[in-house]
Amino acid sequence: MRNFTINFRNVVLVLVLIFIGSSAFAQSTDKKSIAVINIDAQGIEINMALMTSLVTLELERLNKFEVIDKYDVSNIMNNNKFPLDKPYGKTDLISIGKLVNVDKVISGSVEKFGNKLIVVLRLIDITSAKIEKVDVMEYLDQEEDIQVMVRISLHNIFDISNDKNTVDMLSNVNVPLANTKNRVNLSGPRFGLAATVGKAGERLRAPKNNGGYNLFPINSTIGYQFEVQYVASGQFQALFETILTLSAVESSYLIPSVSIINGFRFNKMGFEFGIGPVFRIVQTAQGYYNESGEWIYEGDILPGEYNGDYIHQIDSRGDYKLGTGLIVAVGYTFKSGHINFPVNFYISPSKDGTVMGLMFGFNVARSKKKSKNKIVF
């Protein structure tokens, strides 16, 4: 009985080994045959022969097909008078596939177009004489990574997952389309009113004999806004705005400032907002505030009268210097026919004094007209 048990185990083990071996053999012989035929190459340094070899190499790495050797394919094509330097359409590819005696054929092209490489691969089933699958991918113009691009496209053809980061880094990112219907340019004159609060505002409104400017509490502002758009997608725009202004004209002063704003505009809704630096030419002098909150100019301080630290504050007796700040603005554009009326509220916060203002303007919507030599606005 014991010998029978041992023999039975041996028989079972042999049968299992035979089954595994036959399965492996069947799996190896079940691979469908495939040939790579003349991958066209346009606008790149790699020629058709090298491109065909590269696709063949990457196809062999997949280990999904019995890939026919490129030299065997070349010999059969030569013997049947199919040139090796010519791209072929579906009908010829099916004929070549039958001559090579394969189940499937892969062909396609790699072409440089503008700032991108377009890789097209076609998988043709010879038995059904139909194109089984087509993959079209747009990649960045980085020819040194062409092998990785071919690998990605082959994976797409055979439903093999790709590394998302690699695909994102190599895939061409299309520039969003923009036209005159989904973008607005609000360059034009600006007019408004502004008020400065806090200690800086007090210094501006102080009498001239105290180093002030004797300005009104609310000052006029006139200027011009220039725009440069760098993103337009649908009804959204991102742009740089440069605003040149002169303030306090009514008080016989011209106080210049330049604001450089990164703006975001939603054309359909009419809203926009922006943020950026502002530069002003200001006169400042050293001094201090006494216990009563009065500004004491350094030149009015007697020797030994004050031993504390001096601060800089706006003073018409001081020196001119470049002052900087931050400006935050929100706005809405009213439209009447082809005329735009932008209205903006802005604030420029500071520890010495905050500037708040309301500004409006207008411009006429412009369209581009083509001439023979240039574009006229």
Secondary structure, 3 states (H helix, E strand, C coil): CHHHHHHHHHHHHHHHHHHHHHHHHHHHHCCCEEEEEEEEEECCCCCHHHHHHHHHHHHHHHCCCEECCHHHHHHHHHHCCCCCCCCCCHHHHHHHHHHHCCCEEEEEEEEEECCEEEEEEEEEECCCCEEEEEEEEEEECCHHHHHHHHHHHHHHHCCCCCCHHHHHHHECCCCCCCCCCCCCCCCEEEEEEEEEECHHHHHHHCCHHHCCCCCCCEEEEEEEEEEEEEEEECCEEEEEEEEEEEECHHHCCCEEEEEEEEEEEECCCCEEEEEEEEEEEEEEEEEEECCCCCEEEHHHCCCCCCCCCCEEEECCCCEEEEEEEEEEEEEEEEEECCEEEEEEEEEECCCCCEEEEEEEECEECCCCEECCCCEEC
